[in-house]
Amino acid sequence: MTHANLVVDTARATGFLSRLPVPDHFFEGHDGSLTKASRAFPLAGVVVTAPAGLALALTLGLGLEPLVAAMLAYAVVAMTTGALHEDGLSDAADGLGATRDRERALTIMRDSRIGSFGAAALILSYGLRASALAAIAAVIGPLGALSIFLAVAALSRAAMVWHWRVLPPARTDGLAVAMGGPDGASALFSTVSAAAIAVVLIGVAAGPLHALGAIAAAAAVTAGFSRYVRKRLGGQTGDTIGATQQVSEIAALLALALLT
């Protein structure tokens, strides 16, 4: 793997995970598969959330209350990503919460309308992430909060790749199938690179114990959620992949809030 290939993969992953403009030449001759580009999900996560992270640091530096600054940061994330992962979380929550029947759950998850479980999941996700980030920012300041924000973005995108890799498709069609699953090398690179980003960024901002705590929390919740999804649905969907990003990010932020 060359640096040039990694840049291309990061650009393609950024184009998939966000609404940020990516030059067309990165997609020339590309078949649309994310098998290789998935290795760059953590790096793309940093790119995608950088505007929100800068907004977080700026508003905190100007003296805005940490909770308000955190909520604004997540508003920017919603704009840059199109709330892609939140959509997956709400659909997964509706399907998994409304019924124990596998086929019925998969049908509900394909319905674009949001139900009570999906709405509750979104409220809890935004509330927990913003309040945990605010608690962290109140202690370590604007630059530390920026570092942690970007590190958690990388970790949670690696969690998506891991979930996608270890579970078979729950359907024979759908976005996750059409895009192709990550291969073993891509999943390994994604995991190692995300851990390295977390160790550096969180370690500098808060210390190595905090970095290890965030990694452990994200890994544990991702493994537990993946096991639950396997039991309920028999495999992953695009919605459960998005939901994995959300629950792993929540876990990492809560662990950091407890340790800070």
N, C-alpha and C positions, 0 to 999 in steps of 0.2 A: 504494500500500500504506500503510495506516494503522497506528499503534501497536497499536490494538485488534485488527486483523487478525493482526498478528504475535504478539500474546499468545495468540490463539485457535489459531493454527498451532503455536505452541510447546507449548501444552497438548495438542493432538492428537498431535503428534510424541512428546511425553513419554509419553502413554498407549500409543502403539505400541511405543516402544523400552524400556519399563520396566514394572515392577509397581507403581510409585508410584500412589497414588490420585489420580485427576483428576476434578473435579466433572462430573456428567452434562450440565450445561447447555452445556459446550463441544462436545458431540457432537449437540445437538439439530438436526435437519434435515441432518445430515452423511451423505453417501452412502458413507463409508468410504474414499474415495480419499485418497491421500497426494500427489497431484500438486502441490498448493500447499503442503501442510504439510511436504513434504520440504525446503523452503527453511529451515525452522527446526530441522533436525536438529542443526546445531552448537550452537545455543542449548539445545536439549533435552538434548544430550550433557552440557553443563555442569550442567544441573539434575539429571540422572540420576546423575551421578558426584559431586555435591556432598556427599552424606552420607559417601561413601568418602573424599573429599578431606579433610573435616573430621576423620574418624577417623585419617587419616594424619598430619595436622598435630598432633592431640592426642597420639597415641601417641609421635610423635617428640619432642614437647615434654616429655613425661614421662620421656624418656630411654630408650625402647625401642630396641633395635637396628634400624637402618634396614631390613634385609632382612625382619625379622619384621613391622615396621610396614607395609612394602609388601605383604607377603603378606596381612595382615589387611585392608588397603585393597581388594585385589582380591577378597577373600572378601565384603566388603560390596557391591562392584560386582556380583558374581554373584547376590547376594540381591536387589538392586534391579532388575536387568535380567532375572532368571531365566536367566542365562547364555545369553541370546539369540544373541549374536554368536559365542560359543564353540561353540554348537551348530552354527552355520553353518560355522565353521572345521573342526570335526571331520567333518561330513558331506562338505564339499568335499574335504578331504584324503583321505577314504576313497574317494570316487568318482574323483578325479583320480589318486590313487596306485595304485589297484588294477588299473586297466585303461587301455588307450589307445583302446578302442572308445567312441565318443560315447554311444550309446544305453545301453550297459551302465553307463557312468559315471553317467548321469542316473538310472538305476534304483537304483544303489547309494546315491546321494545321498538318495534318498527313503526308504531303509531307516532306521528309528529306532535300530537297533542300531549300536553303535560298533565299528569294526574297529581293527586295529593302526596304520594310518596316522592315523586320527582320534585315537587315544589318544596317539600320539607327538606329533602337532601340538598337542594341548592341553598336554602336559607342557612342550614347548618354548615355547609361547606364555606360559604363566604364569611359567615360569622366566626367560625373557628379559625380560619386562616388569618383573617384581618385582626382579630383580637390577639392571637398568638404572636403575629408579626409586630403588632403595636407594643406588646409586653416586652419583646426582645429589643425593639428600637428604643424604648424608654431607658434601657440600661446601657446599650452599647453605642448609641448614637447613629447619625445618618450614614456614614461610610460603612460601619459595621452592619447595619441593616441592609444596605445595598449588597454587600458581599454575601450575606446569608440568603437574601432573596434570590440571587442568581444561582447560588449553590443548590438550593432546594429545587429550583427549576430544572437543573441538570439531573439531580437525583430522581425526580418524579418522572422525567422523560425516559430515563433508563429503566425505571420500573415498568413503564408501558411495554418496552421491548422485551423485557423478561417475561411478563405475563403473556405477551403475544407468542413468544418462542415456546414456552413450556406447555401451553394448552393447545389442543387441536381446534380447528374451527368448529363452532357449534352448528353452522349452516354450510351448505354447499355453495352458497352465493353470498353476496354482500361485499362491503368495502374492504374488510380485512382479508377476505379471500382474493379479491381482485387485485389488491396491491402486492400480494405475495408475502409470506411470512419471513421474518429475519432468519438467516442461517446461524449456525453456532458461532462462527467467527465474528459476525456482526453483533450478536448478543453479548459475547465476551468483551469485545472492544467497548461497547456501550456501557457495560457495567464497570469496567476498569476505569474508563475515562471519567465517568460520573463520580466515582469514588475519589479519583485524584483531584477533580475540581472541588469536591466537597472538602477534602482534607486541606487543600491550600486555602480556599476562600473562608471556610468556617474556622479553620485553625488560626488564621491570621486575625480574624475578627473577634473570636471568642475563646479559642484554645482547642487543642487536639481532643480533649474529652468531649467537647460539644460536637465536634465533627464525627467522632465515632458513635455518639449517641444518636445523631440525626441519621447516619447511615444504617445503624441497627434498627431504629424505629421504622424507617421506610422499608427496609428489607423484610422485617417481620410482618408488617401489615400487608405488604404486597404478596408474600407467601400465603398468609392466611386468607386474604381475599381471593387469590387464585384457586386455592383449595376449595373454598366455598362455591365459587363459580363452576368449577369442574363438577362438583357434586350436584349442583342445581341444574346446570345447562349442558354438561358434558363437554364444554369447551368454550373458547372465547368468541366474542363478536367485537365489532368496532366500538360498540357502546361500552362493553366491559373493559376494553383497552383504555378508553377515555376515562372511565370511572377509576381505573387503577392509578392514573396520574393524579386524580383528585385525592383519593384516600391516602396515597403515599406522601403527597405534599402536606396534607393535614397532619399526618403522623410525625413527619420530620419537624415541622414547625412547633407542634406541641411538645415534642421532646426537647427542642432547643429552648422553648419558653420555660420548661421545668428546670433545665440545667442553668439557665442564665440568672 
